[in-house]
């Protein structure tokens, strides 16, 4: 049985290795994956996919993106994923030269960590939420894990039995299974709509060695607030360094995740992998003429600071459809309580007597398709060099 299983797994590895690099392929394995840790031998059945993350900083006063003057760089992480039909587990690995842990439940020191983020509704891939906090009418669910040490007594090794086919276990330092911090789950549709969700089915472990974090997170494919069992789904990865003094996070755009063995989901994957087809140079000129009065970006800084979102790195974490929709219909992407105090003279949205909000940005639905495609291609090119 073990020999047959080994051959089966190696054949999957060969197939996955030849797959397109614009998606994460999730291998289906025998047994349960809901208690797989970062050192599990189950991971031999899949290959790492390298993902590029882009710098982004959000403060309570609004958005302050790093500019090109700061010599900002990207961050690369490596990702694997497995599923068993009911649960899915992700493995993330990234370099971090400083290990920052939050000690005890209420300490104020900053900790390293990561987030896996999913749109609640992704049936229309052209209308995905704002990449970090979701937006009005388009919620996101975030599985967040910080590096914590909540042990108040002598450490005890707790072993979780894993896939019997691998005769595998992983160890997590904890006083008990109940005292172990597995992370948190939130649903948001803007900065003022944070709702904490049940995280009892979530299991996350972070391991640090040789200046590298290696972290796993397992979760159900279906919950009462999220359904990922549709052949494919979008995901965004976020990591942060607790040693950072400027609150910078590194995040990916929406990336397609394909459940290997399921026939559905190809349309979603293909839509997320569409390449821009506009003229970047013409888009740059159009952006200077139409956008630079309010938005600052890499090639121009004429607008007052925080008059509108800084677009310097917007191409790093925005899909083409998101950029196009934001240009044609700014009211479609309203992130409540975003930039509420940063620039009182230039609110990003306005509220009427009934409490309904609308963007202060005018719609550019009058612009021809070619010009819009050119601007979108230019904005999509705005990202730090990899």
C-alpha positions in Angstrom: 0.0 0.0 0.0 2.8 2.4 0.9 4.6 1.7 -2.4 1.4 2.4 -4.4 0.7 5.5 -2.5 4.3 6.8 -3.0 4.1 6.2 -6.8 0.7 8.0 -6.9 2.0 11.0 -5.1 5.1 11.3 -7.3 2.9 11.2 -10.4 0.9 14.2 -8.9 4.1 16.1 -8.3 5.2 15.6 -11.9 1.8 16.9 -13.1 1.7 19.8 -10.8 5.2 20.8 -11.8 4.2 21.2 -15.4 1.1 23.4 -14.5 0.7 27.1 -15.2 2.5 29.3 -12.7 -0.3 31.8 -12.5 -2.3 29.6 -10.1 -1.9 27.5 -6.9 -2.7 23.8 -7.5 -4.1 22.1 -4.5 -3.3 18.3 -4.4 -6.0 16.0 -3.0 -4.5 13.4 -0.6 -5.8 10.4 1.3 -6.6 10.9 5.0 -7.3 14.1 6.9 -5.4 17.4 6.5 -7.1 19.3 9.3 -4.1 18.8 11.7 -1.2 18.9 9.3 1.7 21.0 10.5 4.5 22.8 8.7 6.9 19.8 9.1 4.5 17.1 8.0 5.8 14.6 5.4 2.5 15.0 3.6 3.9 18.0 1.9 6.1 15.9 -0.4 3.0 15.4 -2.6 3.0 19.1 -3.7 5.4 21.6 -5.0 6.0 25.2 -3.9 4.6 28.0 -5.9 6.4 31.3 -5.6 4.2 34.3 -5.0 5.2 38.0 -5.1 3.9 40.3 -2.4 3.8 44.1 -2.7 4.3 46.7 0.0 1.2 48.4 1.3 0.7 50.5 4.5 -2.6 51.5 6.1 -2.8 53.8 9.0 -5.8 55.0 11.0 -5.7 58.2 9.2 -6.0 56.5 5.8 -3.8 55.0 3.2 -0.1 56.0 2.9 1.6 53.9 0.3 5.3 53.8 0.1 6.7 55.9 -2.6 9.5 55.2 -5.0 11.7 57.4 -3.0 11.8 54.9 -0.2 13.4 52.2 -2.4 10.6 49.8 -1.5 11.0 46.3 -2.6 8.7 43.3 -3.0 8.7 40.2 -0.8 8.5 36.6 -2.1 6.8 33.8 -0.3 6.5 30.1 -1.2 3.1 28.4 -1.0 1.9 24.8 -1.0 -1.7 23.5 -0.5 -3.4 20.2 0.1 -7.0 19.1 0.6 -8.9 16.0 1.5 -12.4 16.8 0.3 -13.6 18.5 3.5 -10.6 20.6 4.6 -7.7 22.5 3.0 -4.3 23.3 4.4 -1.8 25.9 3.2 1.9 26.0 3.9 3.7 29.4 3.7 7.4 30.0 3.8 9.2 33.4 3.8 12.4 34.9 5.0 12.5 37.3 8.0 15.8 38.1 9.6 14.1 39.2 12.9 11.9 36.9 14.9 9.2 38.9 16.6 6.8 37.1 19.0 3.9 38.5 21.0 4.3 37.2 24.5 1.3 36.5 26.7 -2.2 37.5 25.8 -2.0 41.3 26.4 1.5 42.4 25.6 1.9 45.4 23.3 5.0 44.3 21.4 4.5 43.7 17.7 4.6 40.2 16.2 5.3 38.7 12.9 2.3 37.1 11.2 0.3 36.3 8.1 -3.3 36.4 6.7 -5.1 34.3 4.2 -7.9 36.3 2.7 -10.9 35.1 0.7 -13.9 36.9 -1.0 -17.2 35.7 0.4 -18.8 35.9 -3.1 -16.6 35.2 -6.1 -19.3 34.0 -8.6 -18.4 37.1 -10.7 -14.7 37.3 -10.8 -14.9 40.8 -12.4 -16.3 42.1 -9.1 -14.0 41.0 -6.4 -13.7 43.0 -3.2 -11.1 45.6 -2.2 -8.0 43.6 -1.6 -7.4 44.2 2.1 -10.6 45.0 4.0 -13.4 44.4 1.6 -15.8 47.0 0.5 -19.5 47.9 0.8 -21.5 44.9 -0.4 -18.4 42.7 -1.0 -17.2 41.1 2.2 -13.9 39.3 2.7 -13.0 36.6 5.2 -9.6 36.8 6.7 -7.8 33.9 8.5 -5.1 35.7 10.6 -2.2 34.2 12.6 0.3 36.1 14.7 3.4 34.6 16.2 2.5 34.3 19.9 3.8 32.6 23.0 1.0 32.4 25.4 2.7 29.9 27.8 2.5 30.9 31.4 3.8 27.6 32.8 6.6 25.1 31.8 6.3 24.2 28.1 4.7 20.9 27.2 5.0 19.1 23.9 1.6 18.3 22.4 1.6 15.8 19.5 -1.2 15.7 16.9 -1.6 12.4 15.1 -1.7 13.0 11.3 -2.2 11.0 8.1 -1.7 7.3 9.0 -0.3 6.6 5.5 2.6 8.9 6.4 3.0 7.7 10.0 3.3 11.4 10.6 2.9 13.8 13.6 3.8 17.4 14.2 4.6 19.0 17.5 3.4 22.4 18.8 4.7 24.0 22.0 1.7 24.5 24.2 0.5 24.0 27.7 -2.4 22.1 26.4 -4.3 21.7 23.1 -6.9 24.1 24.4 -4.4 26.8 25.4 -2.8 26.8 22.0 -3.4 29.9 19.9 -4.6 28.9 16.5 -5.3 32.3 15.1 -8.5 34.4 14.4 -11.1 34.7 11.7 -12.7 38.0 10.7 -15.3 39.1 8.1 -15.1 42.7 6.9 -16.8 44.9 4.3 -14.8 48.1 5.1 -12.8 49.4 8.0 -15.9 49.9 10.2 -17.5 46.5 9.8 -15.1 44.0 11.5 -17.0 40.9 12.6 -15.2 38.1 14.5 -16.1 34.6 13.4 -15.8 31.2 14.9 -12.2 29.9 14.6 -12.6 26.6 16.4 -12.1 24.6 13.1 -9.0 26.5 12.2 -5.5 25.2 13.1 -2.4 27.3 12.5 1.2 26.7 13.5 4.2 29.0 12.9 7.8 27.6 13.0 10.9 29.8 12.9 14.4 28.5 11.9 17.4 29.9 10.0 15.8 33.3 9.6 12.7 31.8 7.9 9.1 31.4 8.9 7.4 28.2 7.9 3.7 28.3 8.8 0.7 26.1 8.1 -3.0 26.9 8.3 -5.8 24.4 7.9 -9.5 25.2 7.6 -12.8 23.7 6.3 -13.6 24.1 2.7 -17.2 24.9 3.7 -18.4 27.0 6.7 -21.6 28.9 7.3 -19.8 32.1 6.1 -17.5 30.8 3.3 -17.7 28.1 0.6 -14.4 27.3 -1.2 -15.6 23.9 -2.6 -16.3 25.1 -6.2 -13.3 23.8 -8.1 -11.4 27.1 -7.8 -11.4 30.2 -5.7 -9.4 33.5 -5.3 -7.0 34.0 -2.4 -4.8 36.9 -1.3 -1.7 36.4 1.0 -0.6 39.0 3.5 2.6 38.8 5.7 4.0 41.4 8.0 7.1 42.0 10.0 6.6 42.9 13.7 10.0 44.7 13.6 8.7 47.1 11.0 8.3 50.7 12.3 6.1 52.0 9.5 3.3 49.4 9.6 4.1 48.0 6.1 2.4 44.8 5.1 3.2 42.8 2.0 0.2 41.5 0.1 -0.6 39.7 -3.1 -3.3 40.4 -5.6 -6.2 37.9 -5.9 -4.6 34.6 -7.1 -6.5 31.7 -8.4 -6.5 28.4 -6.4 -7.4 25.3 -8.3 -8.6 22.1 -6.5 -6.9 19.3 -8.4 -9.3 16.7 -9.5 -12.4 19.0 -9.7 -13.7 20.0 -13.2 -15.1 23.4 -12.3 -13.2 26.7 -11.8 -11.3 27.0 -15.0 -13.2 30.2 -16.0 -12.2 31.9 -12.7 -8.5 30.9 -13.1 -8.4 32.2 -16.7 -10.1 35.5 -15.7 -7.6 36.1 -13.0 -4.7 35.4 -15.4 -5.8 37.8 -18.2 -2.8 40.0 -19.3 -3.3 43.8 -19.9 -3.5 44.6 -23.6 -3.5 48.4 -23.6 -0.8 50.9 -24.5 1.1 51.7 -21.3 2.8 54.9 -22.7 -0.6 56.3 -23.8 -2.1 55.2 -20.6 0.6 57.1 -18.7 -0.2 60.3 -20.6 -4.0 59.8 -20.0 -3.4 59.2 -16.3 -1.4 62.4 -16.0 -4.1 64.3 -17.8 -7.1 62.8 -16.0 -5.9 61.4 -12.6 -2.9 63.4 -11.4 -5.0 66.3 -10.2 -6.2 64.1 -7.2 -4.0 61.0 -7.2 -0.2 60.8 -6.7 1.7 58.0 -8.4 5.2 57.1 -9.4 5.5 59.5 -12.3 3.8 62.5 -10.8 3.1 64.0 -7.4 1.1 67.1 -8.1 -1.9 66.5 -5.9 -2.0 67.3 -2.2 -1.0 64.4 0.0 -3.9 62.1 0.7 -6.3 64.0 -1.4 -7.1 60.6 -3.0 -5.6 57.1 -2.7 -1.9 57.0 -3.7 -1.5 54.8 -6.8 2.2 54.3 -6.7 2.0 50.5 -6.3 -1.7 49.9 -7.1 -0.7 47.5 -9.9 0.8 45.1 -7.4 -2.4 44.1 -5.6 -5.2 45.0 -8.0 -6.7 43.0 -10.8 -7.4 44.4 -14.2 -11.2 44.2 -13.6 -10.9 46.0 -10.3 -8.9 48.9 -11.9 -11.4 49.2 -14.7 -14.4 49.1 -12.5 -12.9 51.8 -10.2 -12.4 54.1 -13.2 -15.8 53.6 -14.8 -17.9 53.3 -11.6 -16.1 54.6 -8.5 -19.3 54.0 -6.4 -18.9 50.3 -7.0 -15.9 50.1 -4.7 -16.6 52.0 -1.5 -14.5 51.1 1.5 -16.4 52.6 4.5 -14.4 54.5 7.2 -11.4 54.5 4.8 -9.4 57.8 5.0 -12.0 59.3 7.4 -9.5 61.7 9.0 -6.4 62.0 6.8 -7.5 65.0 4.8 -10.6 66.7 6.1 -10.6 69.1 3.1 -10.8 66.2 0.7 -13.1 63.4 1.8 -12.9 60.3 -0.3 -16.7 59.7 -0.1 -19.7 61.7 1.0 -22.8 60.6 2.9 -26.4 61.9 2.4 -29.1 62.3 5.0 -30.2 58.7 4.6 -26.7 57.5 5.4 -26.0 56.4 1.9 -22.5 57.1 0.7 -21.0 57.9 -2.7 -17.5 58.4 -4.0 -16.3 61.9 -4.6 -14.4 60.7 -7.6 -16.3 61.3 -10.9 -17.2 58.4 -13.1 -15.1 58.0 -16.3 -17.8 56.0 -18.0 -17.7 58.5 -20.9 -14.2 57.4 -21.9 -13.8 55.1 -24.9 -12.8 51.5 -24.3 -9.3 51.9 -25.8 -8.4 54.8 -23.5 -9.7 52.9 -20.5 -7.7 49.8 -21.5 -4.6 52.0 -21.8 -5.0 53.6 -18.4 -5.7 50.2 -16.8 -2.5 48.8 -18.4 -0.5 51.7 -17.1 -1.9 51.5 -13.6 -1.3 47.7 -13.6 2.4 48.4 -14.4 2.8 50.6 -11.2 4.5 48.2 -8.8 8.0 47.9 -7.3 10.6 46.0 -9.4 10.7 42.3 -8.5 
